[in-house]
């Protein structure tokens, strides 16, 4: 199961496949992006 996030309104949808549109604001499918389950710590920022 993937959590999809609408880049337009921030609405989250859990679905196997990318939703055809945002059920909240009806943004087109390209606004629905997979939400990262594990967010990396600031490793890039710690590079010296
Ligand atoms: Zn939306």
mmCIF file of the protein (N, C-alpha, C, O) and its ligand, coordinates in Angstrom:
data_MODEL
# 
_entry.id   MODEL 
# 
loop_
_entity.id 
_entity.type 
_entity.pdbx_number_of_molecules 
1 polymer     1 
2 non-polymer 1 
# 
_entity_poly.entity_id                      1 
_entity_poly.type                           'polypeptide(L)' 
_entity_poly.nstd_linkage                   no 
_entity_poly.nstd_monomer                   no 
_entity_poly.pdbx_seq_one_letter_code       
;(UNK)(UNK)(UNK)(UNK)(UNK)(UNK)(UNK)(UNK)(UNK)(UNK)(UNK)(UNK)(UNK)(UNK)(UNK)(UNK)
(UNK)(UNK)(UNK)(UNK)(UNK)(UNK)(UNK)(UNK)(UNK)(UNK)(UNK)(UNK)(UNK)(UNK)(UNK)(UNK)
(UNK)(UNK)(UNK)(UNK)(UNK)(UNK)(UNK)(UNK)(UNK)(UNK)(UNK)(UNK)(UNK)(UNK)(UNK)(UNK)
;
_entity_poly.pdbx_seq_one_letter_code_can   XXXXXXXXXXXXXXXXXXXXXXXXXXXXXXXXXXXXXXXXXXXXXXXX 
_entity_poly.pdbx_strand_id                 A 
# 
loop_
_entity_poly_seq.entity_id 
_entity_poly_seq.num 
_entity_poly_seq.mon_id 
_entity_poly_seq.hetero 
1 1  UNK n 
1 2  UNK n 
1 3  UNK n 
1 4  UNK n 
1 5  UNK n 
1 6  UNK n 
1 7  UNK n 
1 8  UNK n 
1 9  UNK n 
1 10 UNK n 
1 11 UNK n 
1 12 UNK n 
1 13 UNK n 
1 14 UNK n 
1 15 UNK n 
1 16 UNK n 
1 17 UNK n 
1 18 UNK n 
1 19 UNK n 
1 20 UNK n 
1 21 UNK n 
1 22 UNK n 
1 23 UNK n 
1 24 UNK n 
1 25 UNK n 
1 26 UNK n 
1 27 UNK n 
1 28 UNK n 
1 29 UNK n 
1 30 UNK n 
1 31 UNK n 
1 32 UNK n 
1 33 UNK n 
1 34 UNK n 
1 35 UNK n 
1 36 UNK n 
1 37 UNK n 
1 38 UNK n 
1 39 UNK n 
1 40 UNK n 
1 41 UNK n 
1 42 UNK n 
1 43 UNK n 
1 44 UNK n 
1 45 UNK n 
1 46 UNK n 
1 47 UNK n 
1 48 UNK n 
# 
loop_
_struct_asym.id 
_struct_asym.entity_id 
A 1 
B 2 
# 
loop_
_chem_comp.id 
_chem_comp.type 
_chem_comp.mon_nstd_flag 
UNK 'L-peptide linking' . 
ZN  non-polymer         . 
# 
_pdbx_entity_nonpoly.entity_id   2 
_pdbx_entity_nonpoly.name        ? 
_pdbx_entity_nonpoly.comp_id     ZN 
# 
_pdbx_nonpoly_scheme.asym_id         B 
_pdbx_nonpoly_scheme.entity_id       2 
_pdbx_nonpoly_scheme.mon_id          ZN 
_pdbx_nonpoly_scheme.ndb_seq_num     1 
_pdbx_nonpoly_scheme.pdb_seq_num     101 
_pdbx_nonpoly_scheme.auth_seq_num    101 
_pdbx_nonpoly_scheme.pdb_mon_id      ZN 
_pdbx_nonpoly_scheme.auth_mon_id     ZN 
_pdbx_nonpoly_scheme.pdb_strand_id   A 
_pdbx_nonpoly_scheme.pdb_ins_code    . 
# 
loop_
_atom_site.group_PDB 
_atom_site.id 
_atom_site.type_symbol 
_atom_site.label_atom_id 
_atom_site.label_alt_id 
_atom_site.label_comp_id 
_atom_site.label_asym_id 
_atom_site.label_entity_id 
_atom_site.label_seq_id 
_atom_site.pdbx_PDB_ins_code 
_atom_site.Cartn_x 
_atom_site.Cartn_y 
_atom_site.Cartn_z 
_atom_site.occupancy 
_atom_site.B_iso_or_equiv 
_atom_site.pdbx_formal_charge 
_atom_site.auth_seq_id 
_atom_site.auth_comp_id 
_atom_site.auth_asym_id 
_atom_site.auth_atom_id 
_atom_site.pdbx_PDB_model_num 
ATOM   1   N  N  . UNK A 1 1  ? 0.846   -1.202 0.000   1.00 0.00 ? 1   UNK A N  1 
ATOM   2   C  CA . UNK A 1 1  ? 0.000   0.000  0.000   1.00 0.00 ? 1   UNK A CA 1 
ATOM   3   C  C  . UNK A 1 1  ? 0.875   1.244  0.000   1.00 0.00 ? 1   UNK A C  1 
ATOM   4   O  O  . UNK A 1 1  ? 1.848   1.339  0.748   1.00 0.00 ? 1   UNK A O  1 
ATOM   5   N  N  . UNK A 1 2  ? 0.519   2.174  -0.836  1.00 0.00 ? 2   UNK A N  1 
ATOM   6   C  CA . UNK A 1 2  ? 1.282   3.417  -0.937  1.00 0.00 ? 2   UNK A CA 1 
ATOM   7   C  C  . UNK A 1 2  ? 0.414   4.590  -0.506  1.00 0.00 ? 2   UNK A C  1 
ATOM   8   O  O  . UNK A 1 2  ? -0.779  4.642  -0.805  1.00 0.00 ? 2   UNK A O  1 
ATOM   9   N  N  . UNK A 1 3  ? 1.022   5.514  0.188   1.00 0.00 ? 3   UNK A N  1 
ATOM   10  C  CA . UNK A 1 3  ? 0.315   6.745  0.524   1.00 0.00 ? 3   UNK A CA 1 
ATOM   11  C  C  . UNK A 1 3  ? 0.677   7.820  -0.492  1.00 0.00 ? 3   UNK A C  1 
ATOM   12  O  O  . UNK A 1 3  ? 1.846   8.145  -0.702  1.00 0.00 ? 3   UNK A O  1 
ATOM   13  N  N  . UNK A 1 4  ? -0.348  8.349  -1.102  1.00 0.00 ? 4   UNK A N  1 
ATOM   14  C  CA . UNK A 1 4  ? -0.146  9.377  -2.121  1.00 0.00 ? 4   UNK A CA 1 
ATOM   15  C  C  . UNK A 1 4  ? -0.513  10.735 -1.535  1.00 0.00 ? 4   UNK A C  1 
ATOM   16  O  O  . UNK A 1 4  ? -1.506  10.875 -0.822  1.00 0.00 ? 4   UNK A O  1 
ATOM   17  N  N  . UNK A 1 5  ? 0.296   11.717 -1.845  1.00 0.00 ? 5   UNK A N  1 
ATOM   18  C  CA . UNK A 1 5  ? 0.053   13.062 -1.327  1.00 0.00 ? 5   UNK A CA 1 
ATOM   19  C  C  . UNK A 1 5  ? -0.208  14.022 -2.476  1.00 0.00 ? 5   UNK A C  1 
ATOM   20  O  O  . UNK A 1 5  ? 0.526   14.042 -3.464  1.00 0.00 ? 5   UNK A O  1 
ATOM   21  N  N  . UNK A 1 6  ? -1.243  14.804 -2.338  1.00 0.00 ? 6   UNK A N  1 
ATOM   22  C  CA . UNK A 1 6  ? -1.553  15.806 -3.342  1.00 0.00 ? 6   UNK A CA 1 
ATOM   23  C  C  . UNK A 1 6  ? -0.654  17.018 -3.123  1.00 0.00 ? 6   UNK A C  1 
ATOM   24  O  O  . UNK A 1 6  ? -0.635  17.604 -2.041  1.00 0.00 ? 6   UNK A O  1 
ATOM   25  N  N  . UNK A 1 7  ? 0.088   17.382 -4.159  1.00 0.00 ? 7   UNK A N  1 
ATOM   26  C  CA . UNK A 1 7  ? 1.001   18.515 -4.025  1.00 0.00 ? 7   UNK A CA 1 
ATOM   27  C  C  . UNK A 1 7  ? 0.249   19.841 -4.062  1.00 0.00 ? 7   UNK A C  1 
ATOM   28  O  O  . UNK A 1 7  ? 0.814   20.900 -3.789  1.00 0.00 ? 7   UNK A O  1 
ATOM   29  N  N  . UNK A 1 8  ? -1.005  19.764 -4.397  1.00 0.00 ? 8   UNK A N  1 
ATOM   30  C  CA . UNK A 1 8  ? -1.788  20.993 -4.507  1.00 0.00 ? 8   UNK A CA 1 
ATOM   31  C  C  . UNK A 1 8  ? -2.447  21.353 -3.183  1.00 0.00 ? 8   UNK A C  1 
ATOM   32  O  O  . UNK A 1 8  ? -2.415  22.508 -2.758  1.00 0.00 ? 8   UNK A O  1 
ATOM   33  N  N  . UNK A 1 9  ? -3.053  20.343 -2.524  1.00 0.00 ? 9   UNK A N  1 
ATOM   34  C  CA . UNK A 1 9  ? -3.787  20.633 -1.290  1.00 0.00 ? 9   UNK A CA 1 
ATOM   35  C  C  . UNK A 1 9  ? -3.252  19.853 -0.097  1.00 0.00 ? 9   UNK A C  1 
ATOM   36  O  O  . UNK A 1 9  ? -3.622  20.132 1.044   1.00 0.00 ? 9   UNK A O  1 
ATOM   37  N  N  . UNK A 1 10 ? -2.377  18.872 -0.352  1.00 0.00 ? 10  UNK A N  1 
ATOM   38  C  CA . UNK A 1 10 ? -1.780  18.127 0.754   1.00 0.00 ? 10  UNK A CA 1 
ATOM   39  C  C  . UNK A 1 10 ? -2.604  16.951 1.222   1.00 0.00 ? 10  UNK A C  1 
ATOM   40  O  O  . UNK A 1 10 ? -2.250  16.306 2.210   1.00 0.00 ? 10  UNK A O  1 
ATOM   41  N  N  . UNK A 1 11 ? -3.688  16.656 0.543   1.00 0.00 ? 11  UNK A N  1 
ATOM   42  C  CA . UNK A 1 11 ? -4.548  15.542 0.902   1.00 0.00 ? 11  UNK A CA 1 
ATOM   43  C  C  . UNK A 1 11 ? -3.820  14.217 0.694   1.00 0.00 ? 11  UNK A C  1 
ATOM   44  O  O  . UNK A 1 11 ? -3.127  14.032 -0.307  1.00 0.00 ? 11  UNK A O  1 
ATOM   45  N  N  . UNK A 1 12 ? -3.980  13.303 1.639   1.00 0.00 ? 12  UNK A N  1 
ATOM   46  C  CA . UNK A 1 12 ? -3.299  12.012 1.544   1.00 0.00 ? 12  UNK A CA 1 
ATOM   47  C  C  . UNK A 1 12 ? -4.282  10.897 1.229   1.00 0.00 ? 12  UNK A C  1 
ATOM   48  O  O  . UNK A 1 12 ? -5.359  10.817 1.819   1.00 0.00 ? 12  UNK A O  1 
ATOM   49  N  N  . UNK A 1 13 ? -3.899  10.036 0.290   1.00 0.00 ? 13  UNK A N  1 
ATOM   50  C  CA . UNK A 1 13 ? -4.748  8.917  -0.119  1.00 0.00 ? 13  UNK A CA 1 
ATOM   51  C  C  . UNK A 1 13 ? -3.938  7.633  -0.076  1.00 0.00 ? 13  UNK A C  1 
ATOM   52  O  O  . UNK A 1 13 ? -2.829  7.576  -0.606  1.00 0.00 ? 13  UNK A O  1 
ATOM   53  N  N  . UNK A 1 14 ? -4.487  6.607  0.551   1.00 0.00 ? 14  UNK A N  1 
ATOM   54  C  CA . UNK A 1 14 ? -3.824  5.317  0.558   1.00 0.00 ? 14  UNK A CA 1 
ATOM   55  C  C  . UNK A 1 14 ? -4.408  4.447  -0.538  1.00 0.00 ? 14  UNK A C  1 
ATOM   56  O  O  . UNK A 1 14 ? -5.603  4.151  -0.540  1.00 0.00 ? 14  UNK A O  1 
ATOM   57  N  N  . UNK A 1 15 ? -3.553  4.037  -1.475  1.00 0.00 ? 15  UNK A N  1 
ATOM   58  C  CA . UNK A 1 15 ? -4.010  3.222  -2.596  1.00 0.00 ? 15  UNK A CA 1 
ATOM   59  C  C  . UNK A 1 15 ? -2.850  2.433  -3.165  1.00 0.00 ? 15  UNK A C  1 
ATOM   60  O  O  . UNK A 1 15 ? -1.689  2.807  -2.997  1.00 0.00 ? 15  UNK A O  1 
ATOM   61  N  N  . UNK A 1 16 ? -3.168  1.341  -3.839  1.00 0.00 ? 16  UNK A N  1 
ATOM   62  C  CA . UNK A 1 16 ? -2.127  0.523  -4.463  1.00 0.00 ? 16  UNK A CA 1 
ATOM   63  C  C  . UNK A 1 16 ? -1.502  1.264  -5.627  1.00 0.00 ? 16  UNK A C  1 
ATOM   64  O  O  . UNK A 1 16 ? -0.288  1.229  -5.829  1.00 0.00 ? 16  UNK A O  1 
ATOM   65  N  N  . UNK A 1 17 ? -2.353  1.939  -6.390  1.00 0.00 ? 17  UNK A N  1 
ATOM   66  C  CA . UNK A 1 17 ? -1.868  2.641  -7.572  1.00 0.00 ? 17  UNK A CA 1 
ATOM   67  C  C  . UNK A 1 17 ? -2.176  4.132  -7.469  1.00 0.00 ? 17  UNK A C  1 
ATOM   68  O  O  . UNK A 1 17 ? -3.026  4.558  -6.688  1.00 0.00 ? 17  UNK A O  1 
ATOM   69  N  N  . UNK A 1 18 ? -1.472  4.902  -8.267  1.00 0.00 ? 18  UNK A N  1 
ATOM   70  C  CA . UNK A 1 18 ? -1.638  6.347  -8.242  1.00 0.00 ? 18  UNK A CA 1 
ATOM   71  C  C  . UNK A 1 18 ? -3.064  6.737  -8.591  1.00 0.00 ? 18  UNK A C  1 
ATOM   72  O  O  . UNK A 1 18 ? -3.577  6.332  -9.634  1.00 0.00 ? 18  UNK A O  1 
ATOM   73  N  N  . UNK A 1 19 ? -3.711  7.519  -7.735  1.00 0.00 ? 19  UNK A N  1 
ATOM   74  C  CA . UNK A 1 19 ? -5.092  7.934  -8.008  1.00 0.00 ? 19  UNK A CA 1 
ATOM   75  C  C  . UNK A 1 19 ? -5.187  8.752  -9.295  1.00 0.00 ? 19  UNK A C  1 
ATOM   76  O  O  . UNK A 1 19 ? -4.254  9.472  -9.653  1.00 0.00 ? 19  UNK A O  1 
ATOM   77  N  N  . UNK A 1 20 ? -6.291  8.639  -9.964  1.00 0.00 ? 20  UNK A N  1 
ATOM   78  C  CA . UNK A 1 20 ? -6.488  9.367  -11.219 1.00 0.00 ? 20  UNK A CA 1 
ATOM   79  C  C  . UNK A 1 20 ? -6.601  10.863 -10.960 1.00 0.00 ? 20  UNK A C  1 
ATOM   80  O  O  . UNK A 1 20 ? -6.262  11.687 -11.810 1.00 0.00 ? 20  UNK A O  1 
ATOM   81  N  N  . UNK A 1 21 ? -7.085  11.192 -9.769  1.00 0.00 ? 21  UNK A N  1 
ATOM   82  C  CA . UNK A 1 21 ? -7.163  12.603 -9.388  1.00 0.00 ? 21  UNK A CA 1 
ATOM   83  C  C  . UNK A 1 21 ? -7.293  12.702 -7.878  1.00 0.00 ? 21  UNK A C  1 
ATOM   84  O  O  . UNK A 1 21 ? -7.605  11.721 -7.202  1.00 0.00 ? 21  UNK A O  1 
ATOM   85  N  N  . UNK A 1 22 ? -7.051  13.888 -7.361  1.00 0.00 ? 22  UNK A N  1 
ATOM   86  C  CA . UNK A 1 22 ? -7.193  14.098 -5.926  1.00 0.00 ? 22  UNK A CA 1 
ATOM   87  C  C  . UNK A 1 22 ? -8.672  14.110 -5.561  1.00 0.00 ? 22  UNK A C  1 
ATOM   88  O  O  . UNK A 1 22 ? -9.429  14.908 -6.113  1.00 0.00 ? 22  UNK A O  1 
ATOM   89  N  N  . UNK A 1 23 ? -9.102  13.245 -4.641  1.00 0.00 ? 23  UNK A N  1 
ATOM   90  C  CA . UNK A 1 23 ? -10.516 13.185 -4.269  1.00 0.00 ? 23  UNK A CA 1 
ATOM   91  C  C  . UNK A 1 23 ? -10.973 14.413 -3.491  1.00 0.00 ? 23  UNK A C  1 
ATOM   92  O  O  . UNK A 1 23 ? -12.171 14.613 -3.289  1.00 0.00 ? 23  UNK A O  1 
ATOM   93  N  N  . UNK A 1 24 ? -10.026 15.233 -3.056  1.00 0.00 ? 24  UNK A N  1 
ATOM   94  C  CA . UNK A 1 24 ? -10.376 16.425 -2.270  1.00 0.00 ? 24  UNK A CA 1 
ATOM   95  C  C  . UNK A 1 24 ? -10.494 17.673 -3.135  1.00 0.00 ? 24  UNK A C  1 
ATOM   96  O  O  . UNK A 1 24 ? -11.495 18.389 -3.086  1.00 0.00 ? 24  UNK A O  1 
ATOM   97  N  N  . UNK A 1 25 ? -9.435  17.927 -3.944  1.00 0.00 ? 25  UNK A N  1 
ATOM   98  C  CA . UNK A 1 25 ? -9.450  19.155 -4.748  1.00 0.00 ? 25  UNK A CA 1 
ATOM   99  C  C  . UNK A 1 25 ? -9.525  18.854 -6.239  1.00 0.00 ? 25  UNK A C  1 
ATOM   100 O  O  . UNK A 1 25 ? -9.553  19.770 -7.062  1.00 0.00 ? 25  UNK A O  1 
ATOM   101 N  N  . UNK A 1 26 ? -9.558  17.561 -6.587  1.00 0.00 ? 26  UNK A N  1 
ATOM   102 C  CA . UNK A 1 26 ? -9.700  17.134 -7.977  1.00 0.00 ? 26  UNK A CA 1 
ATOM   103 C  C  . UNK A 1 26 ? -8.522  17.555 -8.859  1.00 0.00 ? 26  UNK A C  1 
ATOM   104 O  O  . UNK A 1 26 ? -8.673  17.741 -10.067 1.00 0.00 ? 26  UNK A O  1 
ATOM   105 N  N  . UNK A 1 27 ? -7.359  17.700 -8.245  1.00 0.00 ? 27  UNK A N  1 
ATOM   106 C  CA . UNK A 1 27 ? -6.171  17.995 -9.046  1.00 0.00 ? 27  UNK A CA 1 
ATOM   107 C  C  . UNK A 1 27 ? -5.852  16.777 -9.915  1.00 0.00 ? 27  UNK A C  1 
ATOM   108 O  O  . UNK A 1 27 ? -6.121  15.645 -9.513  1.00 0.00 ? 27  UNK A O  1 
ATOM   109 N  N  . UNK A 1 28 ? -5.290  16.996 -11.086 1.00 0.00 ? 28  UNK A N  1 
ATOM   110 C  CA . UNK A 1 28 ? -4.943  15.885 -11.984 1.00 0.00 ? 28  UNK A CA 1 
ATOM   111 C  C  . UNK A 1 28 ? -3.942  14.937 -11.341 1.00 0.00 ? 28  UNK A C  1 
ATOM   112 O  O  . UNK A 1 28 ? -3.305  15.251 -10.335 1.00 0.00 ? 28  UNK A O  1 
ATOM   113 N  N  . UNK A 1 29 ? -3.827  13.763 -11.959 1.00 0.00 ? 29  UNK A N  1 
ATOM   114 C  CA . UNK A 1 29 ? -3.038  12.675 -11.390 1.00 0.00 ? 29  UNK A CA 1 
ATOM   115 C  C  . UNK A 1 29 ? -1.579  13.052 -11.144 1.00 0.00 ? 29  UNK A C  1 
ATOM   116 O  O  . UNK A 1 29 ? -0.960  12.529 -10.218 1.00 0.00 ? 29  UNK A O  1 
ATOM   117 N  N  . UNK A 1 30 ? -1.025  13.941 -11.947 1.00 0.00 ? 30  UNK A N  1 
ATOM   118 C  CA . UNK A 1 30 ? 0.388   14.268 -11.765 1.00 0.00 ? 30  UNK A CA 1 
ATOM   119 C  C  . UNK A 1 30 ? 0.645   15.055 -10.488 1.00 0.00 ? 30  UNK A C  1 
ATOM   120 O  O  . UNK A 1 30 ? 1.796   15.269 -10.106 1.00 0.00 ? 30  UNK A O  1 
ATOM   121 N  N  . UNK A 1 31 ? -0.422  15.482 -9.831  1.00 0.00 ? 31  UNK A N  1 
ATOM   122 C  CA . UNK A 1 31 ? -0.252  16.157 -8.548  1.00 0.00 ? 31  UNK A CA 1 
ATOM   123 C  C  . UNK A 1 31 ? -0.142  15.152 -7.403  1.00 0.00 ? 31  UNK A C  1 
ATOM   124 O  O  . UNK A 1 31 ? 0.241   15.508 -6.288  1.00 0.00 ? 31  UNK A O  1 
ATOM   125 N  N  . UNK A 1 32 ? -0.484  13.886 -7.688  1.00 0.00 ? 32  UNK A N  1 
ATOM   126 C  CA . UNK A 1 32 ? -0.431  12.862 -6.661  1.00 0.00 ? 32  UNK A CA 1 
ATOM   127 C  C  . UNK A 1 32 ? 0.935   12.193 -6.675  1.00 0.00 ? 32  UNK A C  1 
ATOM   128 O  O  . UNK A 1 32 ? 1.279   11.479 -7.617  1.00 0.00 ? 32  UNK A O  1 
ATOM   129 N  N  . UNK A 1 33 ? 1.704   12.428 -5.628  1.00 0.00 ? 33  UNK A N  1 
ATOM   130 C  CA . UNK A 1 33 ? 3.041   11.853 -5.558  1.00 0.00 ? 33  UNK A CA 1 
ATOM   131 C  C  . UNK A 1 33 ? 3.122   10.906 -4.362  1.00 0.00 ? 33  UNK A C  1 
ATOM   132 O  O  . UNK A 1 33 ? 2.459   11.130 -3.349  1.00 0.00 ? 33  UNK A O  1 
ATOM   133 N  N  . UNK A 1 34 ? 3.934   9.841  -4.474  1.00 0.00 ? 34  UNK A N  1 
ATOM   134 C  CA . UNK A 1 34 ? 4.073   8.896  -3.363  1.00 0.00 ? 34  UNK A CA 1 
ATOM   135 C  C  . UNK A 1 34 ? 4.753   9.545  -2.176  1.00 0.00 ? 34  UNK A C  1 
ATOM   136 O  O  . UNK A 1 34 ? 5.770   10.224 -2.314  1.00 0.00 ? 34  UNK A O  1 
ATOM   137 N  N  . UNK A 1 35 ? 4.172   9.324  -1.006  1.00 0.00 ? 35  UNK A N  1 
ATOM   138 C  CA . UNK A 1 35 ? 4.735   9.883  0.226   1.00 0.00 ? 35  UNK A CA 1 
ATOM   139 C  C  . UNK A 1 35 ? 5.858   8.987  0.721   1.00 0.00 ? 35  UNK A C  1 
ATOM   140 O  O  . UNK A 1 35 ? 5.721   7.764  0.747   1.00 0.00 ? 35  UNK A O  1 
ATOM   141 N  N  . UNK A 1 36 ? 6.957   9.592  1.109   1.00 0.00 ? 36  UNK A N  1 
ATOM   142 C  CA . UNK A 1 36 ? 8.083   8.834  1.628   1.00 0.00 ? 36  UNK A CA 1 
ATOM   143 C  C  . UNK A 1 36 ? 7.759   8.325  3.037   1.00 0.00 ? 36  UNK A C  1 
ATOM   144 O  O  . UNK A 1 36 ? 7.443   9.102  3.938   1.00 0.00 ? 36  UNK A O  1 
ATOM   145 N  N  . UNK A 1 37 ? 7.845   7.007  3.202   1.00 0.00 ? 37  UNK A N  1 
ATOM   146 C  CA . UNK A 1 37 ? 7.543   6.415  4.502   1.00 0.00 ? 37  UNK A CA 1 
ATOM   147 C  C  . UNK A 1 37 ? 8.639   6.729  5.512   1.00 0.00 ? 37  UNK A C  1 
ATOM   148 O  O  . UNK A 1 37 ? 8.379   7.007  6.683   1.00 0.00 ? 37  UNK A O  1 
ATOM   149 N  N  . UNK A 1 38 ? 9.878   6.674  5.014   1.00 0.00 ? 38  UNK A N  1 
ATOM   150 C  CA . UNK A 1 38 ? 11.006  6.960  5.894   1.00 0.00 ? 38  UNK A CA 1 
ATOM   151 C  C  . UNK A 1 38 ? 11.739  8.192  5.376   1.00 0.00 ? 38  UNK A C  1 
ATOM   152 O  O  . UNK A 1 38 ? 12.306  8.194  4.283   1.00 0.00 ? 38  UNK A O  1 
ATOM   153 N  N  . UNK A 1 39 ? 11.709  9.213  6.176   1.00 0.00 ? 39  UNK A N  1 
ATOM   154 C  CA . UNK A 1 39 ? 12.393  10.425 5.765   1.00 0.00 ? 39  UNK A CA 1 
ATOM   155 C  C  . UNK A 1 39 ? 13.833  10.400 6.262   1.00 0.00 ? 39  UNK A C  1 
ATOM   156 O  O  . UNK A 1 39 ? 14.081  10.249 7.458   1.00 0.00 ? 39  UNK A O  1 
ATOM   157 N  N  . UNK A 1 40 ? 14.770  10.548 5.348   1.00 0.00 ? 40  UNK A N  1 
ATOM   158 C  CA . UNK A 1 40 ? 16.183  10.512 5.756   1.00 0.00 ? 40  UNK A CA 1 
ATOM   159 C  C  . UNK A 1 40 ? 16.535  11.675 6.665   1.00 0.00 ? 40  UNK A C  1 
ATOM   160 O  O  . UNK A 1 40 ? 16.064  12.799 6.488   1.00 0.00 ? 40  UNK A O  1 
ATOM   161 N  N  . UNK A 1 41 ? 17.358  11.381 7.622   1.00 0.00 ? 41  UNK A N  1 
ATOM   162 C  CA . UNK A 1 41 ? 17.821  12.444 8.508   1.00 0.00 ? 41  UNK A CA 1 
ATOM   163 C  C  . UNK A 1 41 ? 18.707  13.387 7.705   1.00 0.00 ? 41  UNK A C  1 
ATOM   164 O  O  . UNK A 1 41 ? 19.058  13.106 6.559   1.00 0.00 ? 41  UNK A O  1 
ATOM   165 N  N  . UNK A 1 42 ? 19.048  14.465 8.298   1.00 0.00 ? 42  UNK A N  1 
ATOM   166 C  CA . UNK A 1 42 ? 19.782  15.506 7.568   1.00 0.00 ? 42  UNK A CA 1 
ATOM   167 C  C  . UNK A 1 42 ? 21.208  15.084 7.234   1.00 0.00 ? 42  UNK A C  1 
ATOM   168 O  O  . UNK A 1 42 ? 22.170  15.762 7.594   1.00 0.00 ? 42  UNK A O  1 
ATOM   169 N  N  . UNK A 1 43 ? 21.329  13.955 6.541   1.00 0.00 ? 43  UNK A N  1 
ATOM   170 C  CA . UNK A 1 43 ? 22.674  13.454 6.248   1.00 0.00 ? 43  UNK A CA 1 
ATOM   171 C  C  . UNK A 1 43 ? 23.394  14.349 5.258   1.00 0.00 ? 43  UNK A C  1 
ATOM   172 O  O  . UNK A 1 43 ? 24.596  14.586 5.380   1.00 0.00 ? 43  UNK A O  1 
ATOM   173 N  N  . UNK A 1 44 ? 22.670  14.836 4.297   1.00 0.00 ? 44  UNK A N  1 
ATOM   174 C  CA . UNK A 1 44 ? 23.315  15.702 3.310   1.00 0.00 ? 44  UNK A CA 1 
ATOM   175 C  C  . UNK A 1 44 ? 23.808  16.998 3.953   1.00 0.00 ? 44  UNK A C  1 
ATOM   176 O  O  . UNK A 1 44 ? 24.855  17.532 3.591   1.00 0.00 ? 44  UNK A O  1 
ATOM   177 N  N  . UNK A 1 45 ? 23.039  17.480 4.901   1.00 0.00 ? 45  UNK A N  1 
ATOM   178 C  CA . UNK A 1 45 ? 23.402  18.747 5.528   1.00 0.00 ? 45  UNK A CA 1 
ATOM   179 C  C  . UNK A 1 45 ? 24.599  18.585 6.450   1.00 0.00 ? 45  UNK A C  1 
ATOM   180 O  O  . UNK A 1 45 ? 25.279  19.555 6.785   1.00 0.00 ? 45  UNK A O  1 
ATOM   181 N  N  . UNK A 1 46 ? 24.847  17.335 6.856   1.00 0.00 ? 46  UNK A N  1 
ATOM   182 C  CA . UNK A 1 46 ? 25.938  17.110 7.811   1.00 0.00 ? 46  UNK A CA 1 
ATOM   183 C  C  . UNK A 1 46 ? 27.287  16.907 7.107   1.00 0.00 ? 46  UNK A C  1 
ATOM   184 O  O  . UNK A 1 46 ? 28.337  16.847 7.746   1.00 0.00 ? 46  UNK A O  1 
ATOM   185 N  N  . UNK A 1 47 ? 27.227  16.804 5.780   1.00 0.00 ? 47  UNK A N  1 
ATOM   186 C  CA . UNK A 1 47 ? 28.502  16.649 5.065   1.00 0.00 ? 47  UNK A CA 1 
ATOM   187 C  C  . UNK A 1 47 ? 29.361  17.896 5.223   1.00 0.00 ? 47  UNK A C  1 
ATOM   188 O  O  . UNK A 1 47 ? 28.905  19.022 5.025   1.00 0.00 ? 47  UNK A O  1 
ATOM   189 N  N  . UNK A 1 48 ? 30.558  17.669 5.570   1.00 0.00 ? 48  UNK A N  1 
ATOM   190 C  CA . UNK A 1 48 ? 31.448  18.802 5.826   1.00 0.00 ? 48  UNK A CA 1 
ATOM   191 C  C  . UNK A 1 48 ? 32.468  18.969 4.704   1.00 0.00 ? 48  UNK A C  1 
ATOM   192 O  O  . UNK A 1 48 ? 33.299  19.876 4.755   1.00 0.00 ? 48  UNK A O  1 
HETATM 193 ZN ZN . ZN  B 2 .  ? -5.620  17.857 -3.769  1.00 0.00 ? 101 ZN  A ZN 1 
# 
